[in-house]
Amino acid sequence: MRSPLLAKAALLVSAGALMLTGAVAGVSAPAHAVDSCRSIPVEADGPLRSAEARAAFGVDGSGVTVGLMSDSFDVSQGVTTWQDDVASGVLPGPGNPCGYEQPVEVVQESTRGGIDEGRAMAQLVHGIAPGARLVFASAGGNVDTAADSVRALAAAGAQVIVDDVSPAGELVYQKTALSLAIEDVRAQGVLYLTSAGNENIVGAAGTAAEGRPISGWSTPAYRPLACPAWVTLDDSVVDCLDFDPTGASPDPTYGLTLGEGKSPNELIQWGEPQDGAKTRLVLQLYSLESDTPELIATSRPLAEGPGVTAATLDPLDDPVEAGEYAFVVVRAAADPDSLPAVTVAPEIAGADVQAVEYDRSTGPDRVGVTTYGHQSDGSVSATIGAARWSTPDTLRDYSSLGPGTLLFGPTREDEQPAARLPEPEVVHAPQMISVDGTRTSFFGSRSVVDGEVQYRFSGTSAAAPNAAAVLALAWSLKPGAGADAILAAAQRTARPMVNPYADFGFADEDVVGSGLIDASALLTDLAGAPGPAPAPSPSGSASVTLAATGATPAGPLLAVAMLTLLAGAAVAGARLRAARLHARRG
């Protein structure tokens, strides 16, 4: 078993190998170190320049606790167990071959099952910040249980928390208990990240909306229109929503072309305060393949009882056939004094949506906004979008877009309706981009490459923990800087990215934010000048193990400094050899 000192040496040598590869080939993928103690590479190290940061500053996240909130950690019967992951070096714990022996602490496990996405997130954080202490809590089934888990992670000592959840009960137009819990822990000094979501859909090639975000639709005020005779609802029908923003051609349908496969999973919310709604809207999906539209699915209220402002249209058990479909919004109960705002948003963009009738923002209506809840209500420190690790300059086409718009104060524990805000509050998101599509031991899409089975974790759920790990390195370097200063430096040093939707009127701050998080630039900015960091805090797992072996604090620091010099010399030599090679090929 390696000591953490030797583990840090291996990491620095591995970083030198990474920079050698980058200097010669200009490729962002990390190189395998010959004596690597991990079974799989840390592919995010290249595009995020985190290996360079570890080597230059001698940090590995020691002294920092990262909290993770997702579905579950150890409930699935998957390809590997967490014990297998420890043995292969991709999670910390007793027997970790890299010497990182402090296991992930589970403060709240799922009681609802799960696919252990939280364990996959932990693997990503451990790859970039292997010295960080990791704690996990399941989000549970709704905003209240998620709020409890946020506070539990903070109570467990988490300085950085990252989640990838959108629990039941999150609202478009106001903050919930989850958002209030996040604000509470941020007030205690926690740096809080969340994933943006994977709900964006881009218009297909050859259509009028090619390359344009077409997912998500909202209007600031309900437009009443008489419902067609074929609308079917086991309830009273007041009227239907007019989707035409111009008033020239009243239209009760939102047409969409679907390929064969999963049906749309949609959320409808309207602009009245939770627990005080007088309006009730119902979202329906109809097939238009026959002379008379056929009802396929009807939404159900997000919660029981009066005053609910949201409903969900769950995907069907059976796949839909390819063809023409339409959404209809029926008003089943009306407040005579209110024409509320309406949002129809995808919850999971998994359906094969090939085209939609209203594919661009027109007049008061907005198309393309797909973040809501704590992703874009201003409660988190930053919301993280995604770019593929091998093409980090290009935004993933599924990465969700902002902004969010708040109309009311937060929901209240006494279930009294919140007051309307004096003016709508617009919250831009995402704030930064990180990379996804990197390898885990068990989670994600499966492929076989040169006889090796690989699993790749894609989505903003992967990008967010990679970003959290970079921030853990920064916190390890400057533990006294505080969450706000570290976040500001991360945004200040992020690498600018091209906004692929700028020509369609989408602002950078709602698409790519500050750009791609850059670990090397971030730590350089915080340090003021490149150089090795102080010895890791004794509270870090690596430092504790060193103390057990009798090493003095000066010993690991000297070793880190020497290895940093060696890594730097390797880089210089690589650049010289690359220059000579280029001259020979000239």
C-alpha positions, 0 to 999 in steps of 0.5 A: 500500500502506498503512503499518501506522500508516494501517492502525491508523488505519483500524481505529480509524475502523472501530471508531468506525463500529462504536460509532456503529452500536451506539449508534444501533441496539443491534445487535452487528454491525460496520459497514463502514468506507467506506475499509475495507482488508478485503474482508469485515467482522470480524463477531466485533468486535461481540459480543466488543467487540474493536473497542471494545477496539482503539480504546480502548487502541490495541492490535492484537495487535502483539508477540504470536505466536498459534499455530494447530493444525488440519488444514492451511493450504495444501493444498486447491484451494478457492475462494481461495488464501492469496495471494488472502486476503492481497490481500483483506486477510483474511490478513497477508503481502506486499501486504496492503492494510492494511499487515500484511506478515508472512505466516503462518508454517507450521512443519508442513504436513499430509501427509495432505491437508485442507480448510485449516480452519487458514487459516480460523482464521488469518483469524478471528484476523487480523480481531480481532488484525491485528498479531499474528504467526501461526504454523501447524502441522498436528496430523497423524494422532494424539496423538503428531504433534499433541504434536510440533506443539504443541511446534513452535508453542511453539518458534516463539515462540507465546505463545497457542496455539489448536487445534480438533482431536481426534486419533486416540488421545485417551482419555476416562479418562486424559491422552495425549502430546498433553495432556502436551505442552500441559502442558509448553508451559503451564509455559513460559508459553503460554496454550493454548485448544482448541475444545469440539467440536460433539457435543451433540445436543438432544432434538427438539421434541415428544419426551419429551426436548425441549430436553434434551442426549441425546448421550453416555452413560456408566456407572461400571461395566460391568453384564453381561447375557446377549446376545440370540441375534441378536447376531453377532460374529466373535469370542468373546462373553462377554456384553453390557452392560445399559443399564438403570441400575435393574436392573428391566428388563435391556436389552442395547440402547440404542435410537435413532430416526434420520432418513435420512442419515448413520449415527452415528460413535461412540467407545466407551472403557472404564475400564482403563489404555491398554496394560494393558486386559484387557477388550475391548468391541465397539460394534455398530449394529443395525437394528430395522426387521425381526423379527430385528435386522440388524447394520449396523456393528461398531466397530474397535479404536482401535489395533493390539495388546493393551491397547487401551481404545477402539474406533470405530464409523465412519459407513457409506459409504451413508446409513441409512434413517429408522427404529429402530436400537439400539447393543449393547455386546458384551464379547469379552474379560473381566477377571474382576476388573474391571467397568470404566467405559464411555463411548459418545460421538459423535465427530462429531454429524452423524447425524439422531438424533431420539430415544434410549431413555436420554435422561437421567441416571438412577442412576449413568449419565450422559447428555449429556457430550460432551467428552473428551481434552484438551478436558476433562482439565485440560491446557489453559488453557481450552476454548471453547464457541460462541454464534452471533455475531448472537445471542451470549447464546444457546449453540449447541445443538451446543456440547459439554458437560462434565465430563471424568473421569480414572481413571488417570495419563497414558499412558507412553512405555514403554507400561507401564499407568498407575496408577489415581488414588486418586479420580476426577478431575472436570474441568469444561469449557468454561471460556468461550464465544466466537462463531462463524458469522462470515465467511471468504473460502472456508471454511464454509457457502455462501450468496448474500446480495444477489448476494454469495457469502458463506462462514460458519465455524460451530462451536467451531472458529471460536469458539476462534480468535476467543477466542484473538485477544481474548486476544492483544489483552490480551497486547499491552496487558499483555505482562508479565502472563503467561498465568495473569493474562490468563486469570483476567481473561478469566474474571472479566470474561466476560459471564454467559450463561443455561445452557439446560440448568440445569433438566435438572441440568447445571451452569453450569461444564459448559455455559457456564463463565464466559460470553461473553468480552468484549474491552473489559471484559478490557482495561479490567480489565487496564489498571486504567482505560481509556486507550491502550496503550504503543506496540507492541513492535518485534517486532510486524509493524506496528512493524517496517514502521514502522521501515522507513519511518523513523517514530519510536516516538512518532509512531504512539503520538501518532497512536493517541492522537489517533485514540482521542480522535476515536473517543471523540468519535464515540461521544459524538456518536452517543449524543447524536444517538441520544438526540435521535432517540429523543426525536423518535420518542418 
